[in-house]
Each structure stands twice: as structure tokens, then as C-alpha cells.
Amino acid sequence: MAEESMRVLAESLHHEAAEKCFIAASVAFPVRHEPATLVREA
């Protein structure tokens, strides 16, 4: 789980990882990446 302040960073890192995914780039069909960021309650 992450702090609320880290949500934007987590989502941007996921986007970057999805763009660089070797497996997704090597197949002949679309691959969808859907992040789930959990935030710890205070």
C-alpha cells in the first residue's frame, strides 16, 4: 500500500513500465495494463 501522496508517482511509473514492456512489445495483439494503486488509510 502507498501513501496518498505517492499515488501520482506510482501511476506514472506504471505508465512508463507499460511502455517499456518487452512481452507486450513482442506479441501481435494488444496488451492492456491496468494499475491498481492501494492507499493506506491514515
C-alpha positions in Angstrom: 0.0 0.0 0.0 1.1 3.6 -0.6 0.6 6.9 1.0 -1.9 9.2 -0.9 1.0 11.5 -1.8 2.7 8.7 -3.7 -0.3 7.8 -5.9 0.7 10.1 -8.8 4.3 8.7 -8.8 3.0 5.1 -8.7 0.7 5.8 -11.7 3.4 7.5 -13.7 5.9 4.6 -13.0 3.2 2.1 -14.1 2.7 4.1 -17.4 6.5 4.1 -18.0 6.8 0.4 -17.3 3.8 -0.4 -19.6 5.5 1.5 -22.5 8.8 -0.5 -22.0 7.2 -3.9 -21.5 9.2 -6.4 -23.6 6.4 -9.0 -23.6 3.7 -6.6 -24.8 6.0 -5.3 -27.5 6.8 -8.8 -28.8 3.3 -10.1 -29.4 1.0 -9.5 -32.3 -2.1 -8.5 -30.2 -2.8 -5.6 -27.9 -1.9 -6.0 -24.2 -3.7 -3.9 -21.6 -2.1 -2.8 -18.4 -4.5 -1.7 -15.7 -2.9 -0.5 -12.4 -4.5 -0.8 -9.0 -2.9 1.6 -6.5 -4.0 1.0 -2.9 -3.7 3.8 -0.5 -3.2 3.3 3.2 -5.8 4.9 5.5 -4.5 7.5 8.0 
